[in-house]
Amino acid sequence: MESIDSKIYRNICGKGCLWAFSDRDFWNIASRDSARQSLVSLLKAGKIRRLLRGLYDYPKFSDFLRQPVSPDLDQAAHALARKFGWRIQPSGDTALNFLGLSTQVVGKVVYLSDGPNREYLIGKQPLIFQKTSLKHAAFKYPESALVVQALEALTQDRFTPAVAEKIRSHFNEAARKRIFSDVRRMKGWIYDCIRVICSGDKHE
């Protein structure tokens, strides 16, 4: 019979490198205490990496750097949101940075949240949650909020074919279809921009 440790690790591997998680993500496999114990065992075995107390990721090793690459802060943010039951969305500046649309050096990564104000340090990078009312909480997929927040921060006048291609390059065809389906109830210029991004049509 497969052990709980093996089941949890198989689940982690299936999510891919840099996926972040807490014991809560495995309560469908094991009890809370058993899941916690398994994560401690996997940590001691060097199979996972601790980001914060109770928060881990599946590290990715860089052959070029000869060391694990930095954690994915978006993954960490969503893992914390699942852990505490928050709804979150990247701030406009954070969304622009994630999509490569900002030339500013990232000093902090900020998420809007319906949970409390919180600040964490992932490695040397501040991860901040700001309590606010969420404008786009109805979206089913986090990629949708990411694109909409970025476009709102960018503004309509700065949306160009080059920007559309830049955003499009971050998502495969399946993800673009999810985003387009998710925002179909939106109206106005943002919907038009997302149609261009997801379909590859020319921006008029």
ZADO-1210 file (C-alpha; in nm, 4 decimals, padded with zeros to 6 digits):
<atoms>
<atom x="00.0000" y="00.0000" z="00.0000" code="MET" pos="1"/>
<atom x="00.1303" y="00.3463" z="-00.0902" code="GLU" pos="2"/>
<atom x="00.2317" y="00.5571" z="00.2101" code="SER" pos="3"/>
<atom x="00.0827" y="00.8999" z="00.2825" code="ILE" pos="4"/>
<atom x="00.4245" y="01.0574" z="00.2239" code="ASP" pos="5"/>
<atom x="00.4394" y="00.8997" z="-00.1224" code="SER" pos="6"/>
<atom x="00.0843" y="01.0044" z="-00.2095" code="LYS" pos="7"/>
<atom x="00.1492" y="01.3639" z="-00.1075" code="ILE" pos="8"/>
<atom x="00.4831" y="01.3790" z="-00.2879" code="TYR" pos="9"/>
<atom x="00.3299" y="01.2330" z="-00.6039" code="ARG" pos="10"/>
<atom x="00.0625" y="01.5018" z="-00.5843" code="ASN" pos="11"/>
<atom x="00.3287" y="01.7720" z="-00.5434" code="ILE" pos="12"/>
<atom x="00.5312" y="01.6462" z="-00.8394" code="CYS" pos="13"/>
<atom x="00.2187" y="01.6442" z="-01.0533" code="GLY" pos="14"/>
<atom x="00.1734" y="02.0178" z="-00.9975" code="LYS" pos="15"/>
<atom x="00.5174" y="02.1003" z="-01.1364" code="GLY" pos="16"/>
<atom x="00.8237" y="02.2853" z="-01.0156" code="CYS" pos="17"/>
<atom x="00.7776" y="02.5969" z="-00.7984" code="LEU" pos="18"/>
<atom x="00.4227" y="02.5025" z="-00.7002" code="TRP" pos="19"/>
<atom x="00.3679" y="02.6334" z="-00.3460" code="ALA" pos="20"/>
<atom x="00.1478" y="02.4648" z="-00.0872" code="PHE" pos="21"/>
<atom x="00.0559" y="02.4111" z="00.2759" code="SER" pos="22"/>
<atom x="-00.0825" y="02.1099" z="00.4604" code="ASP" pos="23"/>
<atom x="-00.4334" y="02.2334" z="00.3761" code="ARG" pos="24"/>
<atom x="-00.3787" y="02.1352" z="00.0126" code="ASP" pos="25"/>
<atom x="-00.3597" y="01.7681" z="00.1156" code="PHE" pos="26"/>
<atom x="-00.6513" y="01.7316" z="00.3543" code="TRP" pos="27"/>
<atom x="-00.8247" y="01.5264" z="00.0849" code="ASN" pos="28"/>
<atom x="-00.5391" y="01.2752" z="00.1139" code="ILE" pos="29"/>
<atom x="-00.4674" y="01.2724" z="00.4866" code="ALA" pos="30"/>
<atom x="-00.5736" y="01.4244" z="00.8163" code="SER" pos="31"/>
<atom x="-00.4366" y="01.7658" z="00.9081" code="ARG" pos="32"/>
<atom x="-00.1772" y="01.6218" z="01.1473" code="ASP" pos="33"/>
<atom x="-00.0722" y="01.3470" z="00.9062" code="SER" pos="34"/>
<atom x="-00.0340" y="01.5973" z="00.6224" code="ALA" pos="35"/>
<atom x="00.1807" y="01.8207" z="00.8406" code="ARG" pos="36"/>
<atom x="00.3990" y="01.5303" z="00.9470" code="GLN" pos="37"/>
<atom x="00.4429" y="01.4187" z="00.5873" code="SER" pos="38"/>
<atom x="00.5540" y="01.7657" z="00.4796" code="LEU" pos="39"/>
<atom x="00.8091" y="01.7739" z="00.7616" code="VAL" pos="40"/>
<atom x="00.9385" y="01.4337" z="00.6474" code="SER" pos="41"/>
<atom x="00.9615" y="01.5479" z="00.2856" code="LEU" pos="42"/>
<atom x="01.1422" y="01.8642" z="00.3969" code="LEU" pos="43"/>
<atom x="01.3983" y="01.6646" z="00.5947" code="LYS" pos="44"/>
<atom x="01.4487" y="01.4411" z="00.2910" code="ALA" pos="45"/>
<atom x="01.5276" y="01.7487" z="00.0805" code="GLY" pos="46"/>
<atom x="01.2344" y="01.6905" z="-00.1544" code="LYS" pos="47"/>
<atom x="01.0550" y="02.0182" z="-00.0785" code="ILE" pos="48"/>
<atom x="01.1608" y="02.3655" z="00.0375" code="ARG" pos="49"/>
<atom x="01.0234" y="02.5719" z="00.3264" code="ARG" pos="50"/>
<atom x="00.9221" y="02.9267" z="00.2306" code="LEU" pos="51"/>
<atom x="00.7618" y="03.0222" z="00.5616" code="LEU" pos="52"/>
<atom x="00.6421" y="02.8345" z="00.8640" code="ARG" pos="53"/>
<atom x="00.3794" y="02.5966" z="00.7257" code="GLY" pos="54"/>
<atom x="00.4364" y="02.7032" z="00.3634" code="LEU" pos="55"/>
<atom x="00.6516" y="02.5090" z="00.1167" code="TYR" pos="56"/>
<atom x="00.7255" y="02.4741" z="-00.2522" code="ASP" pos="57"/>
<atom x="00.8593" y="02.2149" z="-00.4949" code="TYR" pos="58"/>
<atom x="01.1968" y="02.3688" z="-00.5826" code="PRO" pos="59"/>
<atom x="01.3412" y="02.3946" z="-00.9303" code="LYS" pos="60"/>
<atom x="01.7161" y="02.3477" z="-00.9694" code="PHE" pos="61"/>
<atom x="01.9122" y="02.5617" z="-01.2142" code="SER" pos="62"/>
<atom x="02.1993" y="02.3787" z="-01.3820" code="ASP" pos="63"/>
<atom x="02.3410" y="02.7144" z="-01.4907" code="PHE" pos="64"/>
<atom x="02.3341" y="02.8671" z="-01.1407" code="LEU" pos="65"/>
<atom x="02.3985" y="02.5330" z="-00.9746" code="ARG" pos="66"/>
<atom x="02.1414" y="02.6103" z="-00.7095" code="GLN" pos="67"/>
<atom x="01.7611" y="02.6216" z="-00.6692" code="PRO" pos="68"/>
<atom x="01.5911" y="02.9143" z="-00.8408" code="VAL" pos="69"/>
<atom x="01.3979" y="03.1723" z="-00.6405" code="SER" pos="70"/>
<atom x="01.0428" y="03.0894" z="-00.5287" code="PRO" pos="71"/>
<atom x="00.7477" y="03.1911" z="-00.7453" code="ASP" pos="72"/>
<atom x="00.5798" y="03.4682" z="-00.5442" code="LEU" pos="73"/>
<atom x="00.2513" y="03.4315" z="-00.7297" code="ASP" pos="74"/>
<atom x="00.2435" y="03.0641" z="-00.6329" code="GLN" pos="75"/>
<atom x="00.3263" y="03.1560" z="-00.2730" code="ALA" pos="76"/>
<atom x="00.0517" y="03.4186" z="-00.2638" code="ALA" pos="77"/>
<atom x="-00.2131" y="03.1774" z="-00.3892" code="HIS" pos="78"/>
<atom x="-00.0960" y="02.9052" z="-00.1510" code="ALA" pos="79"/>
<atom x="-00.1427" y="03.1455" z="00.1409" code="LEU" pos="80"/>
<atom x="-00.4836" y="03.2457" z="00.0059" code="ALA" pos="81"/>
<atom x="-00.5916" y="02.8795" z="-00.0064" code="ARG" pos="82"/>
<atom x="-00.4491" y="02.8189" z="00.3407" code="LYS" pos="83"/>
<atom x="-00.6436" y="03.1044" z="00.5008" code="PHE" pos="84"/>
<atom x="-00.9491" y="03.1120" z="00.2753" code="GLY" pos="85"/>
<atom x="-00.8789" y="03.4551" z="00.1262" code="TRP" pos="86"/>
<atom x="-00.9719" y="03.5810" z="-00.2168" code="ARG" pos="87"/>
<atom x="-00.6845" y="03.7729" z="-00.3738" code="ILE" pos="88"/>
<atom x="-00.5907" y="03.9665" z="-00.6856" code="GLN" pos="89"/>
<atom x="-00.2545" y="04.1156" z="-00.7843" code="PRO" pos="90"/>
<atom x="-00.2307" y="04.4931" z="-00.7601" code="SER" pos="91"/>
<atom x="-00.1992" y="04.6783" z="-01.0880" code="GLY" pos="92"/>
<atom x="00.1764" y="04.7330" z="-01.0551" code="ASP" pos="93"/>
<atom x="00.2322" y="04.3701" z="-00.9563" code="THR" pos="94"/>
<atom x="00.0287" y="04.2489" z="-01.2552" code="ALA" pos="95"/>
<atom x="00.2321" y="04.4706" z="-01.4890" code="LEU" pos="96"/>
<atom x="00.5547" y="04.3259" z="-01.3512" code="ASN" pos="97"/>
<atom x="00.4365" y="03.9659" z="-01.3761" code="PHE" pos="98"/>
<atom x="00.3453" y="04.0185" z="-01.7413" code="LEU" pos="99"/>
<atom x="00.6705" y="04.1946" z="-01.8249" code="GLY" pos="100"/>
<atom x="00.4977" y="04.5262" z="-01.8979" code="LEU" pos="101"/>
<atom x="00.6898" y="04.7338" z="-01.6436" code="SER" pos="102"/>
<atom x="01.0543" y="04.8312" z="-01.6498" code="THR" pos="103"/>
<atom x="01.0556" y="04.9152" z="-01.2795" code="GLN" pos="104"/>
<atom x="01.2567" y="04.6927" z="-01.0480" code="VAL" pos="105"/>
<atom x="01.0184" y="04.4973" z="-00.8269" code="VAL" pos="106"/>
<atom x="01.0611" y="04.6187" z="-00.4696" code="GLY" pos="107"/>
<atom x="00.7580" y="04.4394" z="-00.3299" code="LYS" pos="108"/>
<atom x="00.4792" y="04.2182" z="-00.4562" code="VAL" pos="109"/>
<atom x="00.1351" y="04.3411" z="-00.3528" code="VAL" pos="110"/>
<atom x="-00.1969" y="04.1567" z="-00.3607" code="TYR" pos="111"/>
<atom x="-00.5402" y="04.2959" z="-00.2871" code="LEU" pos="112"/>
<atom x="-00.7297" y="04.0702" z="-00.0497" code="SER" pos="113"/>
<atom x="-01.0570" y="04.0296" z="00.1348" code="ASP" pos="114"/>
<atom x="-00.8504" y="03.8997" z="00.4287" code="GLY" pos="115"/>
<atom x="-00.6516" y="04.1025" z="00.6819" code="PRO" pos="116"/>
<atom x="-00.3513" y="04.3199" z="00.6041" code="ASN" pos="117"/>
<atom x="-00.0480" y="04.0920" z="00.6141" code="ARG" pos="118"/>
<atom x="00.3167" y="04.1094" z="00.5113" code="GLU" pos="119"/>
<atom x="00.5549" y="03.8177" z="00.4613" code="TYR" pos="120"/>
<atom x="00.9146" y="03.7816" z="00.3505" code="LEU" pos="121"/>
<atom x="00.9727" y="03.5095" z="00.0908" code="ILE" pos="122"/>
<atom x="01.3489" y="03.4829" z="00.0640" code="GLY" pos="123"/>
<atom x="01.4402" y="03.8506" z="00.0442" code="LYS" pos="124"/>
<atom x="01.1224" y="03.9582" z="-00.1335" code="GLN" pos="125"/>
<atom x="00.8331" y="04.1262" z="00.0549" code="PRO" pos="126"/>
<atom x="00.4929" y="03.9743" z="-00.0194" code="LEU" pos="127"/>
<atom x="00.2139" y="04.2070" z="00.0944" code="ILE" pos="128"/>
<atom x="-00.1617" y="04.1562" z="00.1226" code="PHE" pos="129"/>
<atom x="-00.3784" y="04.4684" z="00.1455" code="GLN" pos="130"/>
<atom x="-00.7357" y="04.4404" z="00.2664" code="LYS" pos="131"/>
<atom x="-00.9765" y="04.6035" z="00.0235" code="THR" pos="132"/>
<atom x="-01.2949" y="04.5405" z="-00.1698" code="SER" pos="133"/>
<atom x="-01.2145" y="04.3253" z="-00.4727" code="LEU" pos="134"/>
<atom x="-01.3435" y="04.4597" z="-00.8029" code="LYS" pos="135"/>
<atom x="-01.2959" y="04.1354" z="-00.9956" code="HIS" pos="136"/>
<atom x="-01.3753" y="03.8695" z="-00.7373" code="ALA" pos="137"/>
<atom x="-01.6204" y="03.6944" z="-00.9693" code="ALA" pos="138"/>
<atom x="-01.3504" y="03.5648" z="-01.2013" code="PHE" pos="139"/>
<atom x="-01.3054" y="03.1895" z="-01.1918" code="LYS" pos="140"/>
<atom x="-00.9383" y="03.1850" z="-01.2920" code="TYR" pos="141"/>
<atom x="-00.6517" y="03.3892" z="-01.1402" code="PRO" pos="142"/>
<atom x="-00.5092" y="03.4534" z="-01.4888" code="GLU" pos="143"/>
<atom x="-00.8196" y="03.6561" z="-01.5731" code="SER" pos="144"/>
<atom x="-00.7771" y="03.8939" z="-01.2792" code="ALA" pos="145"/>
<atom x="-00.4056" y="03.9207" z="-01.3580" code="LEU" pos="146"/>
<atom x="-00.4710" y="04.0386" z="-01.7140" code="VAL" pos="147"/>
<atom x="-00.7565" y="04.2728" z="-01.6193" code="VAL" pos="148"/>
<atom x="-00.5583" y="04.4332" z="-01.3360" code="GLN" pos="149"/>
<atom x="-00.2634" y="04.4844" z="-01.5694" code="ALA" pos="150"/>
<atom x="-00.4776" y="04.6432" z="-01.8397" code="LEU" pos="151"/>
<atom x="-00.6450" y="04.8773" z="-01.5919" code="GLU" pos="152"/>
<atom x="-00.3054" y="04.9891" z="-01.4631" code="ALA" pos="153"/>
<atom x="-00.1735" y="05.0239" z="-01.8189" code="LEU" pos="154"/>
<atom x="-00.4754" y="05.2290" z="-01.9442" code="THR" pos="155"/>
<atom x="-00.6380" y="05.2091" z="-02.2864" code="GLN" pos="156"/>
<atom x="-00.4111" y="05.4619" z="-02.4572" code="ASP" pos="157"/>
<atom x="-00.1022" y="05.2478" z="-02.3930" code="ARG" pos="158"/>
<atom x="-00.2472" y="04.9240" z="-02.5301" code="PHE" pos="159"/>
<atom x="-00.0640" y="04.8437" z="-02.8538" code="THR" pos="160"/>
<atom x="-00.0124" y="04.5355" z="-03.0738" code="PRO" pos="161"/>
<atom x="00.3245" y="04.4880" z="-02.9033" code="ALA" pos="162"/>
<atom x="00.1591" y="04.4903" z="-02.5600" code="VAL" pos="163"/>
<atom x="-00.1035" y="04.2414" z="-02.6799" code="ALA" pos="164"/>
<atom x="00.1676" y="04.0080" z="-02.8048" code="GLU" pos="165"/>
<atom x="00.3650" y="04.0451" z="-02.4819" code="LYS" pos="166"/>
<atom x="00.0642" y="03.9413" z="-02.2727" code="ILE" pos="167"/>
<atom x="-00.0336" y="03.6664" z="-02.5173" code="ARG" pos="168"/>
<atom x="00.3125" y="03.5106" z="-02.4900" code="SER" pos="169"/>
<atom x="00.2582" y="03.4413" z="-02.1189" code="HIS" pos="170"/>
<atom x="-00.0352" y="03.2049" z="-02.1787" code="PHE" pos="171"/>
<atom x="-00.0817" y="02.8927" z="-02.3849" code="ASN" pos="172"/>
<atom x="-00.3887" y="02.8443" z="-02.6031" code="GLU" pos="173"/>
<atom x="-00.5862" y="02.6634" z="-02.3314" code="ALA" pos="174"/>
<atom x="-00.5208" y="02.9421" z="-02.0799" code="ALA" pos="175"/>
<atom x="-00.6219" y="03.2095" z="-02.3330" code="ARG" pos="176"/>
<atom x="-00.9497" y="03.0282" z="-02.3944" code="LYS" pos="177"/>
<atom x="-01.0129" y="03.0155" z="-02.0165" code="ARG" pos="178"/>
<atom x="-00.9443" y="03.3857" z="-01.9802" code="ILE" pos="179"/>
<atom x="-01.1657" y="03.4838" z="-02.2722" code="PHE" pos="180"/>
<atom x="-01.4529" y="03.2712" z="-02.1424" code="SER" pos="181"/>
<atom x="-01.4059" y="03.4127" z="-01.7926" code="ASP" pos="182"/>
<atom x="-01.4317" y="03.7792" z="-01.8979" code="VAL" pos="183"/>
<atom x="-01.7152" y="03.7429" z="-02.1491" code="ARG" pos="184"/>
<atom x="-01.9525" y="03.9440" z="-01.9269" code="ARG" pos="185"/>
<atom x="-01.7210" y="04.2426" z="-01.9201" code="MET" pos="186"/>
<atom x="-01.7948" y="04.5416" z="-02.1402" code="LYS" pos="187"/>
<atom x="-01.5906" y="04.8228" z="-02.2847" code="GLY" pos="188"/>
<atom x="-01.2288" y="04.8608" z="-02.3879" code="TRP" pos="189"/>
<atom x="-01.0846" y="04.5996" z="-02.1507" code="ILE" pos="190"/>
<atom x="-01.3000" y="04.3261" z="-02.3043" code="TYR" pos="191"/>
<atom x="-01.1970" y="04.4442" z="-02.6514" code="ASP" pos="192"/>
<atom x="-00.8299" y="04.4285" z="-02.5523" code="CYS" pos="193"/>
<atom x="-00.8662" y="04.0792" z="-02.4087" code="ILE" pos="194"/>
<atom x="-01.0397" y="03.9656" z="-02.7266" code="ARG" pos="195"/>
<atom x="-00.7350" y="04.0849" z="-02.9211" code="VAL" pos="196"/>
<atom x="-00.4971" y="03.9156" z="-02.6766" code="ILE" pos="197"/>
<atom x="-00.6768" y="03.5848" z="-02.6746" code="CYS" pos="198"/>
<atom x="-00.7779" y="03.5615" z="-03.0391" code="SER" pos="199"/>
<atom x="-00.4740" y="03.7159" z="-03.2021" code="GLY" pos="200"/>
<atom x="-00.6917" y="03.9645" z="-03.3923" code="ASP" pos="201"/>
<atom x="-00.5431" y="04.3021" z="-03.4772" code="LYS" pos="202"/>
<atom x="-00.6017" y="04.5933" z="-03.2435" code="HIS" pos="203"/>
<atom x="-00.7991" y="04.8702" z="-03.4084" code="GLU" pos="204"/>
</atoms>
